[in-house]
Amino acid sequence: MGRTAARKTSIAILDRIINPDEPSLSPEAAESLLRLALPAGDREPLATLSDKAQEGGVTPDELAELDEYIRVNDLLTVLQRKARLSLKRAGAGMTNGQGD
């Protein structure tokens, strides 16, 4: 994907809005974001879709669903990156995305 195309994706746009390299979240907000994760009920369907896609046996609808999971994961990654940097700046100890 060229640089221009990459700048137009929803995640690229959100990345610029969220600005994950700017550690501006409160420790409480950052810790809340780090607790966000894919619910257990979504993990098995995601794994199944991913396996099917790797084997080449995924339908267009399944591929669209997998793409949505990927977009959500990308957004969560951007938010949690900002959260980790915010906690690092604040000197807080929770940086691994897991609760104590």
C-alpha positions as MATLAB code, in Angstrom:
seq = 'MGRTAARKTSIAILDRIINPDEPSLSPEAAESLLRLALPAGDREPLATLSDKAQEGGVTPDELAELDEYIRVNDLLTVLQRKARLSLKRAGAGMTNGQGD';
ca = [
       0.000    0.000    0.000;
       1.425    3.377   -0.968;
       1.883    6.226    1.475;
      -1.166    8.105    0.153;
      -3.417    5.046    0.446;
      -2.143    4.317    3.968;
      -2.987    7.863    5.050;
      -6.633    7.348    4.037;
      -7.444    4.198    6.022;
      -9.738    4.606    9.001;
      -7.018    3.436   11.388;
      -4.467    5.838    9.897;
      -6.934    8.688   10.326;
      -7.749    7.642   13.899;
      -4.041    7.321   14.627;
      -3.596   10.961   13.677;
      -6.615   11.992   15.780;
      -5.631    9.968   18.855;
      -1.953   10.827   18.444;
      -0.654    7.829   20.408;
       2.806    9.377   20.774;
       1.311   12.193   22.894;
       1.083   10.791   26.458;
      -1.837   12.952   27.578;
      -4.125   10.481   29.358;
      -4.663   10.445   33.103;
      -3.374    7.291   34.831;
      -6.968    6.226   35.492;
      -7.985    6.597   31.854;
      -4.823    4.839   30.674;
      -5.367    1.903   33.023;
      -8.972    1.587   31.842;
      -7.838    1.427   28.209;
      -5.238   -1.212   29.046;
      -7.945   -3.427   30.527;
      -9.835   -3.492   27.206;
      -9.527   -6.821   25.401;
     -11.384   -8.982   22.949;
     -14.130  -10.834   24.844;
     -13.648  -14.566   25.282;
     -16.698  -15.259   23.101;
     -14.978  -13.582   20.147;
     -11.609  -15.300   20.456;
     -12.644  -18.715   19.098;
     -14.520  -17.352   16.045;
     -11.556  -15.069   15.331;
      -9.110  -17.973   15.541;
     -11.322  -20.035   13.224;
     -11.572  -17.204   10.690;
      -7.833  -16.615   10.846;
      -7.084  -20.304   10.273;
      -9.502  -20.471    7.338;
      -7.964  -17.347    5.793;
      -4.454  -18.808    6.079;
      -5.630  -22.007    4.411;
      -7.345  -20.047    1.627;
     -10.817  -21.371    2.390;
     -12.463  -18.208    3.626;
     -15.654  -16.837    2.050;
     -16.011  -13.147    1.158;
     -18.342  -12.646    4.153;
     -15.884  -14.354    6.489;
     -13.045  -12.269    5.095;
     -15.074   -9.108    5.722;
     -15.688  -10.237    9.310;
     -11.992  -10.980    9.797;
     -11.133   -7.541    8.397;
     -13.415   -5.971   11.026;
     -11.658   -7.861   13.812;
      -8.343   -6.625   12.442;
      -9.586   -3.004   12.346;
     -10.821   -3.217   15.926;
      -7.508   -4.720   17.016;
      -5.607   -1.960   15.220;
      -7.673    0.699   16.998;
      -7.153   -0.987   20.355;
      -3.413   -1.109   19.657;
      -3.330    2.648   18.976;
      -5.300    3.425   22.142;
      -3.205    1.139   24.311;
       0.030    2.546   22.918;
      -1.108    5.986   24.038;
      -2.135    4.541   27.400;
       1.257    2.897   27.978;
       3.131    6.067   27.103;
       0.843    8.091   29.358;
       1.489    5.738   32.278;
       5.216    5.762   31.597;
       5.178    9.545   31.657;
       3.155    9.534   34.888;
       5.537    6.996   36.423;
       2.762    4.455   37.016;
       3.597    0.766   37.183;
       0.842   -0.865   35.094;
       2.229   -1.067   31.552;
       1.616   -4.610   30.381;
      -2.097   -4.364   29.635;
      -3.068   -6.708   32.453;
      -4.745   -5.898   35.728;
      -2.945   -6.490   39.019;
];
